[in-house]
C-alpha cells in the first residue's frame, strides 16, 4: 500500500480525473511541468519517460521506485500504466489503436513468489486496481528521447478486471509460481537456479493465456500483459465496444482444442453451403474471409471476425485459412501480416522485435478446406503454436537477412527470372521485378509484395531510395502442410 505520509501520491478520484482530462490532446512536452525532458537532455533513451511525466508532471508525484502501486485514490492503492498506442497496421483491423508492445507489470521476485498466494501476491497487488493512461506513439519507427516530446496524450481509464479475467490471471500466475517452485526444489544454489530462469518464458509460453514473462538474464524476469490482451483493454476505452461472448468460455487452450474437435466431427466433409444451411446463416463465399466468418458461426457467434469475440481477442488467437487442392496439396502460401521493415533496423534485440511478438505472442487457428470442382469442403482445424526452435531457426533468419539487406545497403530491385532469359512478364509486357528480400525457395518465413498491380502508382513503399509495392510476411505452403499434418 502507498504510504499516506507521502501526500504527493494521495488523491481523490475527482482530482485525478480533473488533472488527466486537462492533459488530453496535449503533447508530453506541453505537460512536462517537472521539466524531465530538459533534465534528461542529450540522452538517446530514457525508459519510462512517458510514465514519469504522467506521475511527476501531470499528477505532481515525487519520484518513487518502490515495488508498490503508484498512488492512493480514495484510499485504494492504484497502479498507473502509461502505455504507448499505435495505429493498426492492418487496414481491416477492428481497433482504433493497438498497444505498441506488451505491458510490463512487475518483476518476478523469485525468492518471494515461491512463498506467495495469488490474492496477496505482488503481482495481483499491482493489477487489482489500475489507471491506464494512453499516449499516441506517433511514429512508425523507434524514436529517440527528444522525439517523445511530440507524442500527444489520448486519454485514460480506471480499470478493474472482471471475475472471469481474474481467474485466468490467477491461472497464469500459478503456472509461473509452480514452475519456479520446481526449480527451487531441483537446484540447490541461487546461481544454479538463476541459470534456469530463461526457461520460464520458453517453456510456459504455450500455456499462458493473458500474460507472458520477459527474462533478461542475468536480471530477474518480469510479468507482462500480452499485447493482444492489453489492446482489448484499451479498446474498451477507445471504441466503447461490447465484445461478443461465447456461451462456452475458453479458460485453457485445451478448451479450444476440444471445441474444434467437436465442430470437426460435426462438419467435416460438408460444403460451406451445407454448413450455412445447417446453421441457418448466410456465408458469403465471395468474400476473402468467408472461412473465418463461417467458423465464427460454428462457434455460435454472430460477428464476421474471430477477434470480434472477446475470448479470442484477449488471448491473441489469429485465424488463418488453409485452402487445399482436391488432392490435398497446398493451394497457396500463407500471407501473415504487413510489417514495417524499416523499423526492423532499429530493433536491437530479436526478442523485442515486432516479428518475434507476432509469432511468439499468438496462437493460430488454421481453418482447413479443399476445393473440389465448384465446391469448397470443410476439412477441420489445426491450432498452431510456434515454438522457440521454429522461431529461432526460421523467423530470426528472415529478420537477420532483412536487416542486413537494409542496413548494409545490399537491397536491390531484381528481375524475376523464369524459364526464359527474358524473365517473367507482367500482363503489360514489362519484366517483373522484386526486391531481393528472403524468398520462399530458401526461407520458411519470407517476404513478398502484394498489390493490385505493379504499376508505379502502387509502389508506395520506399526503402533505401528503392520504390516497391508493400511487402508482407508469408509462411511457405510447404511449412503449412507440415504443420497441419503434425499431430
QUIBELFEN-V584649 format. One record per backbone hydrogen bond with DSSP energy under -1.0 kcal/mol. NH is the residue of the N-H (numbers start at 1). CO is the residue of the C=O. If there is no record, write none. Layout:
BEGIN
[[NH:CO] [NH:CO]]
END
This chain:
BEGIN
[[6:3] [9:6] [10:7] [11:72] [16:12] [17:13] [18:14] [19:15] [20:16] [21:17] [22:18] [25:153] [26:23] [28:151] [29:149] [31:27] [33:31] [35:32] [39:35] [40:36] [41:38] [43:40] [49:46] [52:48] [53:49] [54:50] [55:51] [56:52] [57:53] [58:53] [59:54] [61:55] [68:66] [71:78] [72:9] [73:76] [74:11] [76:73] [78:71] [79:129] [81:131] [83:133] [85:135] [86:98] [93:90] [98:86] [100:84] [103:225] [105:223] [108:221] [109:107] [110:108] [113:109] [115:112] [116:113] [121:118] [125:121] [126:122] [127:123] [128:124] [130:159] [131:79] [132:157] [133:81] [134:155] [135:83] [136:152] [137:85] [138:136] [139:137] [145:44] [148:145] [149:146] [151:148] [153:26] [154:134] [155:134] [157:132] [159:130] [166:162] [167:163] [168:164] [169:165] [170:166] [171:167] [172:168] [173:169] [174:170] [175:171] [176:172] [177:173] [178:174] [179:175] [180:176] [181:177] [182:178] [183:179] [184:180] [185:181] [186:182] [187:183] [193:189] [194:190] [195:191] [196:193] [197:194] [199:196] [200:197] [203:199] [204:200] [205:201] [207:204] [208:204] [212:224] [214:222] [219:216] [223:106] [224:212] [225:103] [226:210] [230:226] [231:227] [232:228] [233:229] [234:230] [235:231] [236:232] [238:234] [239:235] [244:308] [256:252] [257:253] [258:254] [259:255] [260:256] [261:257] [262:258] [263:259] [264:260] [265:261] [266:262] [267:263] [268:264] [269:378] [270:267] [272:376] [275:271] [276:272] [277:273] [278:274] [279:275] [281:276] [287:284] [290:287] [293:289] [294:290] [295:291] [296:292] [297:293] [298:294] [299:295] [300:297] [301:296] [308:305] [309:306] [310:244] [313:309] [314:310] [317:312] [318:363] [320:365] [322:367] [324:369] [325:329] [328:325] [331:323] [334:475] [336:473] [345:342] [346:343] [347:344] [352:349] [353:350] [357:353] [358:354] [359:355] [360:356] [361:357] [363:316] [364:384] [365:318] [366:382] [367:320] [368:380] [369:322] [370:377] [371:324] [372:375] [375:372] [377:370] [378:270] [379:368] [380:368] [382:366] [384:364] [391:387] [392:388] [393:389] [394:390] [395:390] [396:391] [398:394] [399:395] [400:396] [401:397] [402:398] [403:399] [404:400] [405:401] [406:402] [407:403] [408:404] [409:406] [410:405] [411:405] [414:434] [416:432] [417:415] [423:420] [424:416] [426:430] [429:426] [432:424] [434:414] [436:412] [437:435] [442:439] [443:439] [446:474] [447:438] [448:472] [450:470] [458:455] [459:456] [460:458] [461:468] [463:466] [466:463] [468:461] [472:448] [473:337] [474:446] [475:334] [476:444] [480:476] [481:477] [482:478] [483:479] [484:480] [485:481] [486:482]]
END
